Amino acid sequence: MTAYLDSVFTRGAYLGMRGDFPDVPLLVQGVSLVAIVRVPSGRLVVGCPFPGEERLELAEPIPPGAYRLEEAWAVRPCIIMDEPFELREVPASRLVIRDEPVARWEMGLGVGQSACDIPPGEAVGFSTDTATGCFADAASWESLTEPFRRFWETPFPRGPRDTTELPHGAESVHDQATGADLVTVGVTDGPTVAWLGRTTRGDIATVAVLPSVESVDQSTCTYPDPWEYGRLPVCSLFHPPALTSRDVSDRRQYRDAARPVPVHAREQPPPRRGPFVCSGKPGCIGRRRC
């Protein structure tokens, strides 16, 4: 797992092969800045900002301050209505606490949790079925998540949320009273784990969130369809759209549409193409997929 955490934030790193595109390698195309997150209380929480979803306040506080939120991004090929598309996806996000190398990684525990209480092989973190996670100041959680609660409780048709839109679908909320921030990140449906990267002195350098992975073998790693809930299988980190295998019978179409983009071919994430319109059906959360 340490090797995977070290490589997922490295441009050009090979993360494995895809289950839905077995001849397409998954490469980290880059690491981009999402926003600056202010945590004046030093209490950091990761989780889903929508009501009824899980969150994890880290037991170990961080120094109060403002930190860079970065995300590693890759290109996901898919077929929608017989048309090939390339979408941007995020295998991992991190909050940079110190600009120092990470010497070791450990799983982040929540307030009240003890390593002695975690069964061997189990992961702790948060789960969601909205594909939305966030980093936020735990002391201001109620005020920072208020726009998401209002949106969730508003009957259809819903208007836009009272948040600030950031590139690639991220959102931010700022609490004027406390100076605290909440910034959303994309996560997979299902369990997500927070990892603490420590320096040689033992200080927290990075807090990274990524899907639960039981084990990683990059020589044989494949990414099967993880639309199933529960513990994700080995390396099942990325979602193929549920309709692709149903709508496309010719496997060659998958292969031709999924040619990997050279790592140095683009500096910026590819634009989203096609009409992605919210259907307004029950359970839709607006800016993300329905």
Secondary structure, DSSP 4 states (H G I P E B T S, - for coil): -HHHHHHTTSTT-EEEEESSSTT-EEE--EEEEEEEEEETTS-EEEE--STT--EEEBSS---SEEEEEEEEEEEEEEEETTEEEEEEEEEEEEEESSSS---EEEEPPBTT--GGGSPTT---EEEESSSEEEEEEGGGHHHHTHHHHHHHHSPSSP---SSEE-GGG-EEEEETTTTEEEEEEE--SEEEEEEEEE-TTS-EEEEEEEE--S---TTT-EE----S-SS--TT---PPPTTHHHH---HHHHHHHTPPPPTTS-SSPPPP-S-------TT--SSS--
